[in-house]
Amino acid sequence: MVKNQIIGDRGTRPSPLSSEDLAVLRDDLREQRLFREDQLRQIAAVPVRADEAVPARTDEPVRRRSAAQTEVRVKLAASARMVLADVEAALDRIAEGRYGRCQLCRRAIDRDRLMIVPQARYCARCQQVREAGR
């Protein structure tokens, strides 16, 4: 029989967040927001269409590489937008006084987990269940 260990769930009560912890987490989230906004600006500054960046007379390997680079930029932008939305939602939860509670089971999210993933919406157990269901 294999036992699954859940990161951040040691079978003890979650550590409560102090006002100092909350201030650190808020600052971290704001920094992440600035980083993601800057990242999206930089990605947007690069031409998205492969045919804009590569002349028609260019050989096929260069066109394929350009198309792959465009695909990477599009995926990076989508990922950055997703993380930015998570960060914004976490900042909203802080402002509303709902931060640090799992959105599924409503239990407190472990302090150590929030220090690593400050935009976490779920406790470690619920996150594991969600990921297993994919």
C-alpha positions as a Markdown table, in Angstrom:
| # | Residue | x | y | z |
|---|---|---|---|---|
| 1 | Met | 0.0 | 0.0 | 0.0 |
| 2 | Val | 1.4 | 3.4 | -1.0 |
| 3 | Lys | 0.7 | 6.4 | 1.1 |
| 4 | Asn | 0.5 | 9.8 | -0.6 |
| 5 | Gln | 2.1 | 12.7 | 1.2 |
| 6 | Ile | 0.4 | 16.0 | 0.7 |
| 7 | Ile | 2.7 | 19.0 | 0.7 |
| 8 | Gly | 1.7 | 21.5 | 3.3 |
| 9 | Asp | -0.6 | 19.1 | 5.2 |
| 10 | Arg | 1.2 | 17.6 | 8.1 |
| 11 | Gly | -1.9 | 16.5 | 9.9 |
| 12 | Thr | -1.7 | 19.4 | 12.3 |
| 13 | Arg | -3.7 | 22.6 | 12.4 |
| 14 | Pro | -2.7 | 25.1 | 9.8 |
| 15 | Ser | -0.5 | 28.0 | 11.1 |
| 16 | Pro | -2.5 | 31.1 | 11.3 |
| 17 | Leu | -1.4 | 34.1 | 9.3 |
| 18 | Ser | -0.1 | 37.0 | 11.3 |
| 19 | Ser | -0.6 | 40.6 | 10.2 |
| 20 | Glu | 3.2 | 40.6 | 9.2 |
| 21 | Asp | 2.7 | 37.4 | 7.1 |
| 22 | Leu | -0.3 | 39.0 | 5.4 |
| 23 | Ala | 1.7 | 42.2 | 4.6 |
| 24 | Val | 4.6 | 40.1 | 3.2 |
| 25 | Leu | 2.1 | 38.1 | 1.1 |
| 26 | Arg | 0.3 | 41.2 | -0.2 |
| 27 | Asp | 3.7 | 42.7 | -1.2 |
| 28 | Asp | 4.7 | 39.5 | -2.9 |
| 29 | Leu | 1.4 | 39.4 | -4.8 |
| 30 | Arg | 1.7 | 43.0 | -5.9 |
| 31 | Glu | 5.3 | 42.3 | -7.1 |
| 32 | Gln | 4.0 | 39.3 | -9.1 |
| 33 | Arg | 1.3 | 41.4 | -10.6 |
| 34 | Leu | 3.8 | 44.0 | -11.8 |
| 35 | Phe | 6.1 | 41.3 | -13.2 |
| 36 | Arg | 3.2 | 39.6 | -15.1 |
| 37 | Glu | 1.9 | 43.0 | -16.5 |
| 38 | Asp | 5.4 | 43.8 | -17.7 |
| 39 | Gln | 5.8 | 40.3 | -19.2 |
| 40 | Leu | 2.6 | 40.7 | -21.1 |
| 41 | Arg | 3.7 | 44.2 | -22.4 |
| 42 | Gln | 7.0 | 42.7 | -23.6 |
| 43 | Ile | 5.2 | 39.7 | -25.3 |
| 44 | Ala | 2.8 | 42.1 | -27.0 |
| 45 | Ala | 5.6 | 44.2 | -28.3 |
| 46 | Val | 6.8 | 41.3 | -30.5 |
| 47 | Pro | 5.0 | 40.6 | -33.8 |
| 48 | Val | 2.6 | 37.7 | -33.3 |
| 49 | Arg | 2.2 | 36.5 | -36.9 |
| 50 | Ala | 5.0 | 34.4 | -38.3 |
| 51 | Asp | 4.6 | 35.9 | -41.8 |
| 52 | Glu | 5.3 | 39.4 | -40.4 |
| 53 | Ala | 8.6 | 38.4 | -39.0 |
| 54 | Val | 9.8 | 36.1 | -41.9 |
| 55 | Pro | 9.9 | 37.1 | -45.5 |
| 56 | Ala | 8.1 | 34.8 | -48.0 |
| 57 | Arg | 11.3 | 34.0 | -49.7 |
| 58 | Thr | 12.9 | 32.5 | -46.5 |
| 59 | Asp | 13.4 | 28.8 | -46.5 |
| 60 | Glu | 11.0 | 26.4 | -44.8 |
| 61 | Pro | 13.1 | 25.7 | -41.6 |
| 62 | Val | 13.3 | 29.4 | -40.8 |
| 63 | Arg | 9.5 | 29.7 | -41.3 |
| 64 | Arg | 8.9 | 26.7 | -39.0 |
| 65 | Arg | 11.2 | 28.1 | -36.4 |
| 66 | Ser | 9.4 | 31.5 | -36.5 |
| 67 | Ala | 6.0 | 29.7 | -36.3 |
| 68 | Ala | 7.3 | 27.8 | -33.2 |
| 69 | Gln | 8.5 | 31.0 | -31.6 |
| 70 | Thr | 5.1 | 32.6 | -32.2 |
| 71 | Glu | 3.4 | 29.6 | -30.6 |
| 72 | Val | 5.7 | 29.9 | -27.6 |
| 73 | Arg | 4.9 | 33.6 | -27.2 |
| 74 | Val | 1.2 | 32.9 | -27.5 |
| 75 | Lys | 1.4 | 30.2 | -24.8 |
| 76 | Leu | 3.6 | 32.4 | -22.6 |
| 77 | Ala | 1.0 | 35.2 | -22.8 |
| 78 | Ala | -1.8 | 32.9 | -22.0 |
| 79 | Ser | 0.1 | 31.5 | -19.0 |
| 80 | Ala | 1.0 | 35.0 | -17.8 |
| 81 | Arg | -2.7 | 36.1 | -18.1 |
| 82 | Met | -3.8 | 33.1 | -16.1 |
| 83 | Val | -1.3 | 33.7 | -13.3 |
| 84 | Leu | -2.1 | 37.4 | -13.3 |
| 85 | Ala | -5.8 | 36.6 | -12.9 |
| 86 | Asp | -4.9 | 34.3 | -9.9 |
| 87 | Val | -2.8 | 37.0 | -8.4 |
| 88 | Glu | -5.6 | 39.6 | -8.8 |
| 89 | Ala | -8.1 | 37.2 | -7.3 |
| 90 | Ala | -5.8 | 36.6 | -4.3 |
| 91 | Leu | -5.4 | 40.4 | -3.8 |
| 92 | Asp | -9.2 | 40.7 | -3.9 |
| 93 | Arg | -9.5 | 38.0 | -1.3 |
| 94 | Ile | -7.1 | 39.9 | 0.9 |
| 95 | Ala | -9.1 | 43.1 | 0.5 |
| 96 | Glu | -12.3 | 41.3 | 1.3 |
| 97 | Gly | -10.9 | 39.4 | 4.3 |
| 98 | Arg | -11.4 | 36.0 | 2.7 |
| 99 | Tyr | -7.7 | 35.3 | 2.0 |
| 100 | Gly | -6.1 | 32.0 | 3.3 |
| 101 | Arg | -9.3 | 29.9 | 3.2 |
| 102 | Cys | -9.7 | 27.0 | 0.8 |
| 103 | Gln | -12.4 | 27.7 | -1.8 |
| 104 | Leu | -13.6 | 24.1 | -1.6 |
| 105 | Cys | -13.5 | 22.9 | 2.0 |
| 106 | Arg | -13.4 | 26.4 | 3.6 |
| 107 | Arg | -10.6 | 25.3 | 5.9 |
| 108 | Ala | -7.5 | 27.5 | 6.5 |
| 109 | Ile | -4.7 | 27.0 | 3.9 |
| 110 | Asp | -1.5 | 26.2 | 5.6 |
| 111 | Arg | 0.8 | 29.2 | 6.1 |
| 112 | Asp | 3.8 | 27.4 | 4.6 |
| 113 | Arg | 1.8 | 26.7 | 1.5 |
| 114 | Leu | 0.7 | 30.3 | 1.1 |
| 115 | Met | 4.3 | 31.5 | 1.6 |
| 116 | Ile | 5.3 | 29.3 | -1.4 |
| 117 | Val | 2.2 | 29.9 | -3.5 |
| 118 | Pro | 0.6 | 33.1 | -2.2 |
| 119 | Gln | -2.2 | 33.0 | -4.9 |
| 120 | Ala | -3.3 | 29.5 | -3.8 |
| 121 | Arg | -7.1 | 29.1 | -3.8 |
| 122 | Tyr | -7.1 | 25.6 | -2.3 |
| 123 | Cys | -5.6 | 23.8 | 0.6 |
| 124 | Ala | -3.0 | 21.1 | -0.3 |
| 125 | Arg | -5.6 | 18.3 | 0.1 |
| 126 | Cys | -8.2 | 19.9 | -2.1 |
| 127 | Gln | -5.6 | 20.9 | -4.7 |
| 128 | Gln | -4.4 | 17.3 | -4.8 |
| 129 | Val | -8.0 | 16.0 | -5.3 |
| 130 | Arg | -8.5 | 18.6 | -8.1 |
| 131 | Glu | -5.3 | 17.6 | -9.9 |
| 132 | Ala | -6.2 | 13.9 | -9.6 |
| 133 | Gly | -9.5 | 14.6 | -11.3 |
| 134 | Arg | -7.9 | 16.0 | -14.4 |
